[in-house]
Amino acid sequence: MKDEDKLQIEKFLFMLINSFFVILGLSLFGASVWILFDTTGVITIVSNEADVKVVAGGLFVIGLVVVGVSMLGCFGVYLENRCIISLYMGFLIAIIFGELFITFLLLIKQNQIERFLTETVDAIISTYGVNNTQTTWSLLDRVQKSAKCCGRQNASDWETNKFIQVQNTSDIYPCSCFNGSCPVFLSNEMYQFGNGSFIYTMGCEQKLKDWFETNVLVIIGMDFALLIIQVLQFILGFLICQNIGSKNKAQHAENLLDAMENPASSSDPHQNDLEYYHPNINTYDPQVYDAYNQEQTGQTFYQDCDLQHQYQPNIHTYDQKWNDGYDNAAQNYDQYESQMYQHHRGPEHNHHFYNPKPEDDYIQHADPSYEQYYEQHYQ
């Protein structure tokens, strides 16, 4: 299977699993919000417990961070950016350790929370109808009605109620304890008491423990589900990073191969210009050419050269000695050329033998100063 196909499959699985990850993170976030801010729920009983607030606050932060980090991972995979994916994996490791800590803390504090819950229920029963804590009263009423229970252990727990103790009548209970219609004994906007014996006999303690244990198991199950998904996300992120790196290397190699096979043409207009690469080649100058063909060739030509020497200090200036030597050598060379032409173009040119004498004559008459002048003048 090609790397590109593997990458697409891994990206699809990453997005699919990440969607469940977001859902569970939102659920955890919602549960923590409910624990922290619901003043009418059962958890309000332990709302003053610092440890419970720490747990709920931790779940709130983790749920919020989980959603944000999952969105970061989706963004990095969509862009195929290895830096963003690596950052996502780092946050993922931190979240995993955070969830393990919160789960461990919740398990350790479970018995303490249950004990505090029991003590709080007893306090609510004793102050029911006395002070202005109507929220806790309505909470306990809902628990007794929904769970069909009365008191913490049984209905006799209501004998500790301060309001009932001042009454001269027995069998007084809150209307939430009655199984069916409530014979109202005393009622106002905050509470209702009834008089009768047709009440629930089972206490609410076991119901509350069952509710708490169920919710703890739900929270722990959500945490472990998140951990499993996060491990899968980490593995997929690692594989995606590897495949993105392989894809980039292959693409880079293809680009290099294309560049070698099809080199780009240069935008330099002088690239194929011979004069651009050989600026020292002398071009045709009509002024110098005309001056050379005048009658007094030597004088005019060397005057021009002398002017050039004045404006070009690095070139040697005119020297009469070298000029005379050049004229003599040029004259001898012309004579030699004329003799050679007559010799090769004569009527018996097909029967001649090589005669080294003309060449020796040229070497003899040619002044060596000609070569020296030529070399010095055109350096």
C-alpha positions in Angstrom: 0.0 0.0 0.0 1.3 3.5 -0.9 2.2 6.0 1.8 -0.5 8.3 0.5 -3.2 5.7 0.8 -2.0 4.8 4.3 -2.1 8.5 5.3 -5.7 9.0 4.1 -6.9 5.9 6.0 -5.1 7.0 9.1 -6.6 10.5 8.8 -10.1 9.1 8.4 -9.7 6.9 11.5 -8.2 9.8 13.4 -11.2 12.0 12.6 -13.7 9.2 13.4 -12.2 8.4 16.8 -11.6 12.1 17.5 -15.4 12.7 17.1 -16.1 10.1 19.9 -13.3 11.8 21.9 -15.1 15.1 21.6 -18.4 13.6 22.6 -17.0 12.0 25.7 -15.1 15.2 26.5 -18.3 17.2 26.3 -20.1 14.7 28.5 -17.3 15.0 31.1 -17.5 18.7 30.9 -21.2 18.7 31.3 -21.0 16.4 34.3 -18.5 18.7 36.0 -20.7 21.7 35.3 -23.7 20.0 36.8 -21.7 19.0 39.9 -20.4 22.6 40.4 -23.4 24.7 39.6 -26.6 22.7 40.2 -27.9 24.0 43.5 -31.0 21.8 43.4 -29.3 18.5 42.7 -28.3 15.8 45.1 -24.6 16.8 44.9 -25.6 20.1 46.7 -25.6 18.1 49.9 -21.8 17.9 49.7 -21.3 21.2 47.9 -19.3 22.6 50.8 -16.8 19.8 50.8 -13.5 21.1 49.5 -12.4 17.7 48.1 -15.5 17.3 46.1 -15.1 20.7 44.6 -11.6 19.9 43.7 -12.7 16.8 41.9 -15.5 18.6 40.1 -13.3 21.5 39.2 -10.7 19.1 37.9 -13.3 17.3 35.7 -14.5 20.7 34.4 -11.0 21.8 33.4 -10.1 18.4 31.9 -13.4 18.2 29.9 -12.8 21.7 28.5 -9.2 21.0 27.6 -10.0 17.7 26.0 -12.4 19.4 23.6 -9.9 22.1 22.7 -7.0 19.7 22.2 -9.1 17.4 20.1 -10.0 20.3 17.8 -6.3 21.2 17.6 -5.5 17.6 16.5 -8.1 17.7 13.8 -6.8 21.0 12.6 -3.2 19.7 12.4 -4.2 16.5 10.6 -6.3 18.4 8.1 -3.3 20.7 7.3 -0.8 17.8 7.5 1.3 19.9 9.8 3.7 17.8 11.9 4.4 20.6 14.4 0.7 21.0 15.2 0.3 17.2 15.5 3.3 17.0 17.8 1.9 19.8 20.0 -1.4 17.9 20.1 0.4 14.7 21.2 2.1 16.6 24.0 -1.2 18.0 25.3 -2.6 14.5 25.0 0.0 13.0 27.3 -0.7 15.8 29.8 -4.4 15.1 29.7 -3.9 11.4 30.2 -1.9 12.0 33.4 -4.4 14.5 34.6 -7.3 12.1 34.1 -5.4 9.3 35.9 -4.8 11.7 38.8 -8.5 12.7 39.0 -9.7 9.1 38.8 -7.2 8.1 41.5 -8.3 10.9 43.7 -12.0 10.1 43.3 -11.4 6.5 44.3 -9.4 7.5 47.3 -12.0 10.0 48.5 -15.0 7.8 47.8 -15.5 6.6 51.4 -14.9 10.1 52.7 -17.5 11.6 50.4 -20.0 8.9 51.4 -19.4 9.6 55.1 -19.8 13.3 54.6 -23.0 12.7 52.6 -24.4 10.8 55.6 -23.5 13.5 58.1 -25.0 16.2 55.8 -28.3 14.3 55.5 -28.6 14.1 59.3 -28.0 17.8 59.6 -30.7 18.6 57.0 -33.2 16.4 58.8 -32.6 18.1 62.2 -32.9 21.6 60.8 -35.8 20.9 58.3 -38.4 23.7 58.7 -36.3 25.7 61.2 -33.9 27.8 59.3 -34.0 29.4 55.8 -32.2 26.6 53.9 -35.1 25.9 51.7 -32.9 24.6 48.9 -31.7 21.7 51.0 -35.3 20.9 52.2 -36.6 20.7 48.7 -33.6 18.5 47.7 -34.4 16.1 50.5 -38.1 16.1 49.6 -37.2 15.1 46.0 -34.9 12.3 47.2 -37.6 10.9 49.6 -40.3 11.1 46.9 -38.2 9.6 44.1 -36.5 6.9 46.2 -39.7 6.2 48.3 -37.8 6.5 51.5 -38.1 8.4 54.7 -35.2 9.6 56.9 -31.6 8.5 56.6 -31.9 5.0 58.2 -35.7 5.0 58.8 -38.6 7.3 59.6 -37.6 7.5 63.3 -34.7 9.8 62.3 -37.3 12.6 62.0 -37.7 12.6 65.8 -34.5 14.6 65.9 -36.1 17.4 64.0 -36.3 20.6 66.0 -39.6 21.7 64.6 -41.3 18.3 65.3 -39.9 18.2 68.8 -41.8 21.3 69.9 -45.1 19.9 68.7 -47.3 18.0 71.1 -48.5 15.6 68.4 -46.8 12.4 67.4 -46.4 10.9 64.0 -45.5 14.1 62.3 -43.5 13.8 59.1 -42.8 15.8 56.0 -45.3 15.2 53.3 -42.5 13.7 51.1 -42.5 10.7 53.6 -46.1 9.8 53.0 -46.9 6.9 50.7 -49.8 8.5 48.9 -51.8 11.5 49.9 -50.5 13.6 52.7 -52.8 14.6 55.6 -51.5 18.1 56.0 -50.9 19.1 59.6 -48.9 22.3 59.0 -48.1 24.1 55.8 -46.5 27.2 54.4 -44.6 28.3 51.3 -41.3 26.6 52.4 -42.5 23.2 53.9 -45.4 20.9 54.5 -45.8 18.6 57.5 -48.4 15.8 57.7 -49.8 13.7 60.5 -50.2 10.0 60.0 -48.6 6.6 59.9 -49.0 5.7 56.3 -45.3 6.5 55.4 -42.3 4.9 53.8 -40.4 2.7 56.2 -37.1 2.3 54.3 -34.4 4.9 55.0 -32.6 6.9 52.2 -29.1 6.1 53.2 -28.7 3.0 51.0 -30.4 4.8 48.2 -28.0 7.7 48.4 -25.0 5.3 48.5 -26.3 3.4 45.5 -26.8 6.7 43.6 -23.4 7.9 44.5 -21.6 4.7 43.6 -23.5 4.6 40.3 -22.4 8.1 39.4 -18.8 7.4 40.5 -18.7 4.3 38.3 -20.1 6.4 35.4 -17.5 9.0 35.9 -14.7 6.5 36.2 -16.0 4.6 33.1 -16.0 7.8 31.1 -12.4 8.5 32.2 -11.2 5.1 31.2 -13.1 5.4 27.9 -11.3 8.7 27.3 -7.9 7.1 28.2 -8.4 4.3 25.7 -9.4 6.7 23.0 -6.5 9.0 23.8 -4.1 6.1 23.5 -5.5 5.3 20.1 -5.3 9.0 19.2 -1.7 9.1 20.2 -0.8 6.0 18.2 -2.6 7.4 15.1 -1.0 10.8 15.5 2.5 9.1 15.7 1.8 7.1 12.5 0.4 10.1 10.7 3.5 12.1 11.5 5.7 9.3 10.2 3.7 9.0 6.9 3.7 12.8 6.5 7.5 12.7 6.8 7.8 9.9 4.3 5.4 11.7 1.9 7.4 14.9 2.2 10.7 13.1 1.5 9.3 11.3 -1.5 7.9 14.6 -2.9 11.2 16.3 -2.3 13.0 13.5 -4.2 10.6 13.8 -7.1 11.1 17.6 -7.2 14.9 17.1 -7.3 14.5 14.5 -10.1 12.3 16.8 -12.1 14.7 19.6 -11.6 17.6 17.4 -12.9 15.6 16.2 -15.9 14.0 19.5 -16.8 16.3 22.3 -15.7 14.5 25.6 -15.7 15.7 28.2 -18.3 17.5 31.1 -16.9 15.8 34.5 -17.1 19.2 36.2 -17.8 19.0 37.6 -21.4 22.8 37.4 -21.6 23.1 33.7 -20.8 23.7 32.7 -24.4 25.4 35.8 -25.5 29.0 35.1 -26.4 30.0 38.7 -25.8 28.5 38.6 -22.3 30.8 35.8 -21.3 33.8 37.1 -23.3 34.0 40.8 -22.6 37.7 41.0 -23.5 37.1 40.2 -27.2 38.0 43.3 -29.3 35.2 44.6 -31.5 35.5 46.5 -34.8 36.5 50.1 -34.4 36.2 52.1 -37.7 38.2 55.0 -36.4 41.3 52.9 -35.8 40.8 51.0 -39.1 40.6 54.2 -41.2 43.6 55.7 -39.4 45.6 52.6 -40.2 44.9 52.8 -43.9 46.1 56.4 -44.3 49.4 57.2 -46.1 51.4 57.9 -43.0 50.1 54.7 -41.4 52.7 54.4 -38.7 52.5 58.0 -37.5 48.7 58.2 -37.3 48.2 54.7 -35.9 50.7 55.2 -33.2 49.4 58.6 -32.3 46.0 57.0 -31.7 47.7 54.3 -29.7 49.6 57.0 -27.8 46.3 58.7 -26.8 45.0 55.3 -25.7 48.1 54.9 -23.5 47.4 58.3 -21.9 43.9 57.3 -20.9 44.9 53.8 -19.9 47.9 54.1 -17.6 48.3 50.4 -17.3 49.3 50.1 -21.0 52.8 50.9 -22.1 53.3 54.3 -23.8 54.6 54.8 -27.3 58.3 54.1 -27.9 60.0 55.2 -31.2 62.6 52.5 -30.9 59.9 49.8 -30.9 58.1 51.6 -33.7 61.1 51.5 -36.0 61.6 47.9 -35.3 58.1 47.1 -36.1 58.2 49.0 -39.5 61.4 47.1 -40.5 60.0 43.8 -39.5 56.7 44.5 -41.3 58.6 45.4 -44.5 60.7 42.3 -44.4 57.7 40.2 -43.8 55.9 41.7 -46.9 59.0 40.9 -49.1 58.9 37.3 -47.7 55.2 36.9 -48.5 55.8 38.2 -52.1 58.6 35.8 -52.7 56.6 32.9 -51.4 53.6 33.8 -53.5 55.7 33.9 -56.7 57.4 30.7 -55.8 54.2 28.7 -55.3 52.3 30.4 -58.2 55.1 30.2 -60.8 54.9 28.0 -63.9 57.0 25.3 -62.3 55.3 25.2 -58.9 54.4 21.6 -59.3 58.0 20.4 -59.6 59.6 22.4 -56.8 61.3 21.1 -53.7 61.3 22.5 -50.3 63.8 25.2 -50.1 64.5 26.4 -46.5 66.4 29.4 -47.8 63.5 31.8 -48.0 62.4 30.9 -44.5 65.9 31.3 -43.2 66.0 34.7 -45.0 62.8 35.7 -43.2 64.2 34.6 -39.8 67.5 36.4 -40.6 65.9 39.7 -41.7 63.1 39.8 -39.2 64.0 41.9 -36.3 63.2 40.2 -32.9 62.0 43.6 -31.7 58.8 43.0 -33.7 57.8 40.1 -31.5 58.8 42.0 -28.4 56.8 45.0 -29.5 53.8 42.9 -30.4 53.8 41.1 -27.1 54.3 44.3 -25.0 51.7 46.4 -26.9 48.9 43.8 -26.6 49.4 42.6 -23.1 
